[in-house]
């Protein structure tokens, strides 16, 4: 008990250092959730979806390993869903979109698949995880054509991005295009594992421009939406089995200390031109904890589309956030 009191006291002191940036946010519990039905084979948990992105009138579902949807004529596939299909009850319409150029990524020892995607016009920007003793991220460009049902990767654009700290199976899990720049968000930003968290900013050729300060955020950030009026929303997830690895400290968004309870939530962040901080006019959206590893998010109508990786399966939902 004495050790716990000391830990809380230290955490409170640390929170005081960020008192002008972090204050307790209001919470929305039990939002309206509508399950979206993925047809076979796209409902297979081994798709391990890791991101969502709007492409014109479609939503791109990003499998971590598009190779798992390959056939004799192709290297692999992503999946697109017409937005009109989302609003109709019943099974979604899913369209395979061929990925060309995967072989260049297979040359990297420790290749662990796609983690994030964002777009500007017809150009896509991807973050790819590479494991090993010192994990890192590969960034690569691609161009898509809905008409041809193709995404062509540009192997000449492949760039290695070093992560802020070295955590097993962690990388830049999110990327956002905004005003000619790309913003890469690392997965672990808690005060005990990443004392000076930042968002890596590059140009569209992945040349590093700067490191933008990110307020300490406990647990994992697994994906973020696009910036809209300088505000974005992030998936903030905590699986209790990760408590030792991510060593969560005081959650400064709620002023609570939690290691034992799992968390599935959406949090708002604001970019003020110098740093990403909690958006004080926004709310935390708490989902019922079911051990679902949400890894993809995008805005949709009055809420959000979310998708999981393989735990506990490929779940795709619409969450109202009025």
C-alpha positions in Angstrom: 0.0 0.0 0.0 2.8 2.4 0.9 4.5 1.7 -2.5 1.2 2.5 -4.3 0.7 5.8 -2.4 4.2 6.8 -3.4 3.6 5.9 -7.0 0.4 7.9 -7.1 2.1 10.9 -5.4 4.9 10.8 -8.0 2.4 10.5 -10.8 0.5 13.5 -9.5 3.7 15.5 -9.4 4.4 14.6 -13.0 0.8 15.6 -13.9 1.4 19.0 -12.4 4.2 19.5 -14.9 1.6 19.3 -17.6 -1.3 21.0 -15.8 -1.6 23.7 -18.5 -2.0 21.0 -21.2 -3.8 18.2 -19.5 -7.1 18.4 -17.6 -9.7 15.9 -17.0 -12.0 15.5 -20.0 -15.7 14.7 -20.0 -16.6 11.1 -20.8 -19.4 9.6 -22.9 -20.3 6.1 -21.9 -22.3 3.6 -23.8 -22.4 5.3 -27.3 -24.7 3.9 -29.9 -22.8 1.1 -31.8 -24.0 -0.5 -35.0 -22.2 -3.7 -36.1 -21.3 -3.9 -39.8 -21.2 -7.4 -41.3 -18.2 -8.2 -43.4 -18.8 -11.1 -45.8 -16.4 -14.0 -46.2 -13.5 -14.1 -46.8 -13.1 -10.5 -45.5 -14.5 -11.4 -42.1 -11.5 -13.7 -41.5 -9.7 -12.7 -38.3 -6.4 -13.4 -40.0 -6.9 -10.3 -42.2 -5.6 -8.4 -39.1 -7.0 -5.1 -40.2 -4.8 -2.3 -39.1 -6.2 0.9 -40.6 -9.1 2.7 -42.4 -9.0 5.5 -44.9 -11.6 7.2 -47.1 -11.0 6.9 -50.8 -13.5 9.0 -52.7 -16.9 7.3 -52.1 -15.3 4.2 -50.6 -13.7 3.2 -47.3 -10.3 1.4 -47.6 -9.9 -1.5 -45.2 -6.1 -2.0 -44.7 -5.2 -5.6 -43.9 -1.8 -5.9 -42.1 -0.9 -8.6 -44.6 -2.5 -8.0 -48.0 -0.6 -11.1 -49.1 -3.2 -13.2 -47.3 -5.7 -12.2 -49.9 -3.4 -13.0 -52.9 -4.3 -15.3 -55.8 -2.4 -16.9 -58.7 -2.4 -13.6 -60.6 -1.7 -11.1 -57.8 0.6 -10.4 -54.9 -2.2 -9.4 -52.6 -5.3 -7.3 -52.1 -6.6 -4.5 -49.9 -10.4 -4.1 -49.5 -12.7 -1.2 -50.3 -16.3 -0.8 -49.2 -18.7 1.5 -51.0 -20.0 4.0 -48.4 -23.6 3.5 -49.7 -23.2 -0.1 -48.6 -22.5 0.9 -45.0 -25.9 2.5 -44.7 -27.8 -0.6 -45.8 -28.7 -3.3 -43.3 -27.1 -6.6 -44.0 -23.8 -7.8 -45.3 -21.5 -5.1 -46.7 -20.3 -5.0 -50.3 -16.5 -5.7 -50.3 -14.4 -5.1 -53.4 -10.8 -6.5 -53.6 -8.3 -3.9 -54.8 -5.0 -5.3 -56.1 -1.7 -4.3 -54.5 1.3 -4.2 -56.8 4.8 -3.9 -55.5 4.7 -5.9 -52.3 7.8 -7.9 -53.2 10.0 -4.9 -52.5 8.9 -4.9 -48.9 9.6 -8.6 -48.5 13.3 -7.9 -48.9 13.3 -6.3 -45.4 14.1 -8.9 -42.7 11.5 -8.6 -40.0 8.7 -7.3 -42.3 5.5 -7.3 -40.2 3.0 -5.8 -42.5 1.0 -2.6 -42.9 0.0 -0.5 -39.9 -1.4 2.8 -41.2 -2.5 4.7 -44.2 -3.5 8.3 -45.2 -4.1 10.0 -48.5 -3.7 13.2 -50.6 -5.5 13.1 -53.9 -4.7 9.8 -55.6 -1.5 9.3 -53.6 -1.4 7.1 -50.5 1.2 7.0 -47.8 1.7 3.9 -45.7 3.5 3.0 -42.5 4.9 -0.6 -42.3 6.2 -2.2 -39.2 9.6 -4.0 -39.2 10.5 -6.0 -36.1 13.8 -7.2 -34.7 16.2 -6.3 -32.0 15.5 -2.6 -32.8 12.1 -2.2 -34.4 11.6 0.5 -36.9 9.0 1.8 -39.5 9.2 1.8 -43.3 7.2 4.5 -45.1 6.1 4.0 -48.7 4.0 5.8 -51.2 1.4 4.3 -53.5 -1.2 5.5 -56.1 -4.7 4.1 -56.3 -7.2 3.8 -59.1 -10.7 2.9 -58.2 -11.5 2.3 -61.9 -8.6 -0.2 -62.3 -9.1 -1.6 -58.8 -5.3 -1.2 -58.2 -2.9 0.3 -55.7 0.6 0.6 -57.1 3.4 0.9 -54.5 6.5 3.0 -55.3 9.5 1.0 -54.2 11.8 4.0 -54.9 10.0 5.9 -52.1 10.7 3.4 -49.3 12.2 5.3 -46.3 13.3 4.0 -42.9 11.9 6.0 -39.9 13.4 5.5 -36.5 11.0 5.3 -33.6 11.2 7.5 -30.4 11.9 4.5 -28.2 12.4 0.8 -28.7 9.4 -1.3 -27.6 8.8 -4.8 -28.9 6.1 -5.0 -31.6 5.6 -1.2 -31.6 6.0 1.2 -34.4 4.4 4.3 -35.9 0.8 3.0 -35.9 -0.8 6.1 -37.4 -0.1 8.6 -40.1 -2.0 11.7 -41.1 -1.6 13.9 -44.2 -2.3 17.6 -43.6 -1.3 20.7 -45.5 1.7 19.1 -47.4 3.0 17.3 -44.4 2.8 13.8 -42.9 2.4 13.3 -39.2 3.5 9.9 -37.8 2.1 8.8 -34.4 4.1 6.3 -32.3 2.2 3.6 -30.5 3.5 4.1 -26.9 3.5 7.6 -25.4 3.1 7.0 -21.7 5.2 8.9 -19.3 6.9 5.7 -17.9 8.1 4.4 -21.3 8.5 7.5 -23.5 9.4 10.5 -21.4 9.4 12.9 -24.3 6.7 11.8 -26.7 6.5 13.4 -30.1 4.8 13.1 -33.5 7.3 12.8 -36.3 6.6 15.2 -39.1 8.0 14.6 -42.7 7.3 16.0 -46.1 5.6 13.8 -48.7 8.9 12.3 -49.7 9.3 11.2 -46.0 12.2 13.6 -45.3 12.0 14.5 -41.6 11.1 18.1 -40.9 10.6 18.2 -37.2 9.4 16.4 -34.0 6.2 17.9 -32.7 5.6 17.5 -29.0 2.7 15.2 -28.0 1.2 15.4 -24.5 1.8 12.2 -22.6 -0.9 9.7 -23.4 -1.1 6.4 -21.4 -1.9 3.1 -23.0 -1.5 2.5 -26.8 -2.5 4.8 -29.7 -3.4 2.5 -32.5 -4.8 4.8 -35.1 -6.0 8.4 -35.6 -8.5 10.2 -37.9 -7.6 13.0 -40.2 -7.2 16.5 -38.8 -10.4 18.6 -39.1 -10.2 22.2 -37.9 -7.0 21.2 -36.1 -8.7 18.4 -34.2 -8.3 14.6 -34.6 -9.5 11.6 -32.7 -7.3 8.6 -31.6 -8.0 5.1 -30.6 -6.6 4.6 -27.1 -6.5 1.0 -26.1 -5.2 -0.9 -23.1 -5.1 -4.7 -22.9 -4.2 -5.8 -19.4 -1.7 -8.3 -20.8 0.3 -5.2 -21.9 0.5 -3.7 -18.4 4.1 -4.7 -17.9 5.2 -3.7 -21.4 3.5 -0.3 -21.5 3.8 0.3 -17.7 0.9 2.8 -17.6 1.3 5.7 -15.2 -1.3 8.3 -14.1 -3.9 8.7 -16.9 -3.9 12.5 -17.1 -7.0 12.6 -19.2 -9.1 11.1 -16.3 -6.8 11.6 -13.4 -6.8 7.8 -12.7 -4.1 5.2 -12.2 -5.0 2.0 -14.0 -3.2 -1.2 -14.8 -5.7 -3.9 -14.1 -8.7 -2.7 -16.1 -8.8 -2.9 -19.9 -9.7 0.2 -21.9 -11.3 0.7 -25.3 -11.9 4.4 -26.0 -11.6 7.3 -28.5 -9.9 10.4 -27.3 -9.8 13.9 -28.9 -6.5 15.7 -29.6 -5.9 19.2 -30.9 -2.9 20.5 -32.9 -2.2 24.1 -32.0 0.6 24.5 -34.5 3.3 23.6 -32.0 2.1 20.5 -30.2 -0.7 17.9 -30.0 -2.7 18.3 -26.7 -6.0 16.9 -25.5 -8.9 18.9 -27.0 -10.7 20.4 -24.0 -13.9 21.0 -25.9 -14.1 17.3 -26.8 -15.1 14.2 -24.9 -13.6 10.8 -24.3 -15.8 8.1 -25.8 -15.7 4.9 -23.8 -16.6 1.6 -25.4 -17.5 -1.5 -23.4 -14.3 -3.4 -22.8 -14.4 -6.8 -24.5 -10.7 -7.2 -25.3 -11.1 -5.9 -28.8 -7.9 -4.5 -30.3 -9.3 -1.6 -32.3 -6.6 -0.7 -34.9 -8.5 1.4 -37.5 -10.6 4.6 -37.3 -12.0 7.1 -39.7 -14.7 9.8 -39.3 -18.0 8.9 -40.9 -21.2 11.1 -40.8 -21.9 12.0 -37.1 -19.4 9.5 -35.7 -16.7 7.0 -36.5 -16.0 3.7 -38.3 -13.8 1.4 -36.3 -12.2 -2.0 -37.1 -10.2 -4.5 -35.1 -7.3 -6.7 -35.9 -7.6 -10.4 -35.2 -8.5 -10.0 -31.5 -11.1 -11.3 -30.9 -12.0 -11.3 -34.7 -12.5 -8.9 -37.6 -15.1 -6.6 -36.1 -16.3 -3.5 -38.1 -18.6 -1.0 -36.4 -20.2 2.4 -36.7 -20.2 4.5 -33.6 -22.5 7.5 -33.2 -20.9 10.4 -31.5 -23.5 13.2 -31.5 
